[in-house]
Amino acid sequence: MAFEPPPRLVRALHETAPDGDGWLAELPRTAERAVAEHGLTVERVQVPGGRSSLVVLVRRADGTPAVLKLAPPRARPAAERAALAHWGGRGAVQLLEAGGEEGVLLLERLHPDVSVRSLPEPKALLEAAGTLRRLWVEPPAGPVFETVAERTGRQATAMRAGADAEPEVAPLVDAALAARGELSAAPPEHRLLHGTFRQSKVLAGERMPWLAVGPDPVVGECAFDLARLVRDRVEDLIAAPSGAAIVRRRIKRLAESLEVDQERLRGWTLFRAVESGVRALRVGRPKDAELLLEFAGWL
């Protein structure tokens, strides 16, 4: 079978690929090796798929359905593997084999076309929040994962450069960096976090109704993880006449339901929205940037 990467993946990787990166060109051969190594039968490549990895629906030698996921080193697949192994299927997709080639994951098959985003908004938020709560566990001992302070420190450097290039975003960047400085000073807990959690990252399963996929794990406070969920369906929020009020209510409801400090959640929501908006500007997605920065302005 020809392992043709979906256009969505190709576009996203070209936005972020470092000079000389050959992962995409090697992807078909990497997929062929992984299929042979694990004794898999290929059904199809998942389309449109994600923005950071190739997802292939397969069957194992005994006929069990599974998913083969292939990701470049910059997507930190080793950290994803370690987090999935630590969760052991509790709230997240099950890692089926712990070994194998770097960047290759063999995972439990969920329903790839049915995410919690397909539910009505109130129900979707409730189910997503319940899934996220199960992931917030003590991290394994040792420096296995990046910390929130480390990740946001790297992001802060890029945000300052973005503000220099686009002076109109400087006030929002200043506010976001000030919030990060205060929040990073005294985090209330250190938990293993999903890192990139949103409604589309929660898929329907057989073993449990909803399970999280695609973590970019990080260790830090729970409010950081929850912040990405606050802006879910941002295009609908921006289009709503009372979008700012809806966001304030959402922050309050999520903070109360998951026992997270409301003001810390607001601060991390601001930082993460501005960081995403500035990054969207940098890679040439002005419409996405406009939505994200308008949302951030409400905070």
C-alpha positions in Angstrom: 0.0 0.0 0.0 1.2 3.5 -0.8 1.3 5.6 2.5 0.3 8.9 1.1 0.3 11.6 3.8 -2.9 13.6 3.9 -2.7 17.2 2.6 -3.5 18.6 6.1 -0.5 16.9 7.6 1.8 18.0 4.7 0.7 21.6 5.1 1.2 21.6 8.8 4.6 20.0 8.7 5.8 22.4 6.0 4.9 25.3 8.4 7.1 24.0 11.1 9.8 21.8 9.5 13.4 22.9 10.2 15.7 23.3 7.2 16.9 20.0 5.9 14.2 18.0 7.7 13.6 14.8 5.7 11.0 13.1 7.9 8.1 13.6 5.5 10.1 12.2 2.5 11.0 9.1 4.6 7.5 8.6 5.9 6.3 6.0 3.4 9.4 3.8 4.0 9.1 4.3 7.8 5.4 3.2 7.6 6.3 0.1 5.6 9.0 -0.9 8.1 6.6 -0.5 11.0 3.8 -2.5 9.3 6.3 -5.4 8.7 7.9 -5.2 12.1 4.5 -5.5 13.9 2.9 -7.9 11.5 0.1 -5.6 10.6 -2.6 -5.6 7.9 -3.3 -2.1 6.6 -6.9 -0.9 6.2 -6.5 2.8 5.4 -4.8 6.0 6.2 -7.0 8.2 8.4 -8.1 11.4 6.5 -8.0 14.3 7.1 -6.0 13.1 10.1 -4.0 15.3 12.4 -1.4 18.1 12.0 1.6 16.4 13.5 1.4 12.6 12.7 0.3 10.0 10.2 -2.5 7.8 11.5 -3.1 4.4 9.9 -5.9 2.1 10.7 -4.6 -1.5 10.9 -5.2 -4.9 12.2 -2.8 -7.0 14.2 -1.9 -10.6 13.3 -4.8 -11.9 15.5 -7.3 -9.6 13.7 -7.5 -7.1 16.5 -8.1 -3.6 15.2 -5.4 -1.1 16.1 -3.9 2.3 15.1 -0.4 2.8 13.8 0.8 6.3 14.5 4.0 7.8 13.1 5.3 11.2 14.3 8.4 13.3 13.6 10.9 13.9 16.4 9.8 17.5 16.9 6.3 16.1 17.9 8.0 14.5 20.9 6.7 10.9 20.3 8.9 9.5 23.1 7.1 11.7 25.6 3.8 10.6 24.3 4.8 7.0 24.6 5.9 7.5 28.2 2.7 9.3 29.2 0.4 6.7 27.6 2.4 4.0 29.4 2.1 5.8 32.7 -1.7 6.3 32.3 -2.1 2.7 31.4 -5.4 3.3 29.5 -7.0 5.3 32.4 -8.7 8.2 30.6 -6.4 7.8 27.5 -6.0 5.5 24.6 -4.1 2.3 25.4 -0.5 1.8 24.2 -0.4 -1.7 22.8 3.3 -2.2 22.5 6.0 -0.4 24.4 9.0 -1.0 22.1 9.6 -0.4 18.5 11.1 2.3 16.3 11.4 5.8 17.6 8.4 7.8 16.5 6.2 4.8 15.9 3.3 4.0 18.3 0.9 1.1 18.1 -2.4 2.1 19.8 -5.8 0.8 20.7 -8.4 1.5 18.0 -11.0 4.0 19.0 -13.7 5.5 16.7 -11.5 8.1 14.8 -14.5 9.9 13.2 -16.4 10.4 16.5 -15.0 13.0 18.9 -16.7 14.6 21.9 -16.9 17.7 19.7 -19.8 16.0 17.9 -22.0 16.4 21.1 -24.0 19.5 21.9 -21.7 22.1 23.5 -22.7 21.8 27.2 -22.5 18.0 27.0 -19.2 18.1 25.1 -17.6 20.3 27.8 -18.9 18.0 30.5 -17.5 14.9 28.9 -14.2 16.5 28.0 -13.7 17.8 31.4 -14.4 14.5 33.0 -11.9 12.8 30.7 -9.2 15.4 31.5 -9.7 14.9 35.3 -8.7 11.2 35.0 -5.4 12.2 33.3 -4.2 14.5 36.1 -2.0 12.0 38.1 1.3 12.1 39.8 4.1 12.1 37.2 6.7 9.4 37.2 9.9 10.0 39.1 12.7 11.8 37.4 12.9 14.4 34.6 10.8 12.3 32.1 8.7 15.2 30.9 9.1 18.9 30.1 7.7 21.2 32.7 5.1 24.0 32.1 7.8 26.5 33.1 10.2 25.1 30.5 7.7 24.9 27.7 6.2 28.4 28.3 9.7 29.8 28.7 10.5 28.7 25.1 7.2 30.0 23.9 7.7 33.4 25.7 10.9 33.9 23.7 9.1 33.3 20.4 6.2 35.6 21.5 8.6 38.5 22.2 10.1 38.0 18.8 6.6 38.0 17.3 5.7 41.2 19.1 8.8 42.8 17.6 7.8 41.8 14.1 4.1 42.7 14.6 4.0 45.7 17.0 0.2 45.7 17.0 0.2 42.5 19.1 2.7 43.8 21.6 0.1 44.9 24.3 -1.5 41.4 24.3 1.9 39.8 24.4 3.0 42.0 27.3 -0.2 41.0 29.2 0.3 37.3 28.5 3.9 37.3 29.6 3.0 39.2 32.8 0.4 36.6 33.5 2.9 33.8 32.9 5.4 35.4 35.2 2.9 35.5 38.1 1.5 32.0 37.4 4.9 30.4 37.2 6.1 31.8 40.5 4.1 29.4 42.7 2.3 26.6 40.9 -0.2 24.9 43.3 0.5 21.4 42.1 2.6 19.3 39.7 0.6 16.8 37.8 1.1 14.9 34.5 -0.9 16.9 32.0 -2.2 16.1 28.5 -0.6 19.3 27.2 -2.7 19.9 24.1 -6.2 18.9 25.3 -9.3 20.0 23.4 -12.7 18.4 22.4 -11.3 16.9 19.2 -8.7 15.0 21.2 -11.4 13.0 23.0 -12.6 10.0 20.9 -15.4 7.5 21.4 -14.1 4.0 22.4 -15.3 0.5 23.3 -13.5 0.1 26.5 -14.7 3.4 27.9 -17.2 5.9 26.3 -14.5 8.6 25.8 -10.7 8.5 25.8 -8.1 11.1 25.2 -5.6 10.8 22.3 -2.6 12.8 21.0 -1.0 14.2 24.2 2.0 16.5 24.2 2.6 15.8 27.8 4.0 18.3 30.3 4.2 18.4 34.1 2.7 21.3 35.9 -0.6 22.8 37.3 -4.0 21.6 36.2 -5.2 25.1 35.2 -2.6 25.1 32.3 -4.2 22.0 30.8 -7.7 23.2 31.2 -6.9 26.5 29.6 -6.9 25.1 26.1 -10.4 23.7 26.6 -11.8 27.1 27.5 -11.3 28.4 23.9 -12.7 25.3 22.1 -14.9 26.2 19.1 -13.3 29.7 19.2 -14.9 30.5 15.8 -18.4 30.0 17.3 -17.5 32.1 20.4 -16.2 35.0 18.2 -19.4 34.8 16.1 -21.7 34.9 19.1 -23.1 38.3 20.0 -22.4 37.6 23.7 -19.1 35.7 23.1 -17.2 37.4 25.9 -19.9 36.7 28.4 -20.0 33.0 27.3 -16.2 32.8 27.9 -16.5 34.2 31.4 -19.2 31.7 32.3 -17.2 28.9 30.7 -14.1 29.7 32.8 -16.3 29.9 36.0 -18.1 26.6 35.2 -14.9 24.7 34.3 -12.9 26.0 37.2 -15.7 25.1 39.7 -16.3 21.6 38.2 -12.6 20.6 38.2 -11.7 22.5 41.4 -9.2 24.8 39.7 -8.6 28.4 40.7 -10.7 30.6 38.4 -8.2 33.4 38.2 -5.3 31.1 37.4 -7.4 29.5 34.7 -8.1 32.9 33.2 -4.4 33.8 33.2 -3.3 30.6 31.5 -6.2 30.9 29.0 -4.9 34.3 28.1 -1.3 33.2 27.8 -2.1 30.1 25.6 -4.5 32.1 23.3 -1.9 34.8 22.7 0.9 32.2 22.2 -1.2 30.4 19.6 -2.3 33.6 17.9 1.3 34.9 17.6 2.4 31.5 16.3 -0.4 31.5 13.7 0.8 34.9 12.5 4.4 33.6 12.2 3.5 30.6 10.1 1.1 32.5 7.8 -2.4 31.7 9.1 -3.7 35.3 9.6 -7.4 34.3 9.9 -6.6 31.9 12.8 -4.5 34.6 14.4 -7.3 37.1 14.2 -9.7 34.8 16.0 -7.3 33.8 18.7 -6.1 37.4 19.4 -9.7 38.7 19.5 -10.5 36.0 22.0 -7.5 36.8 24.1 -8.6 40.5 24.1 -11.7 39.4 26.1 -9.6 38.1 28.9 
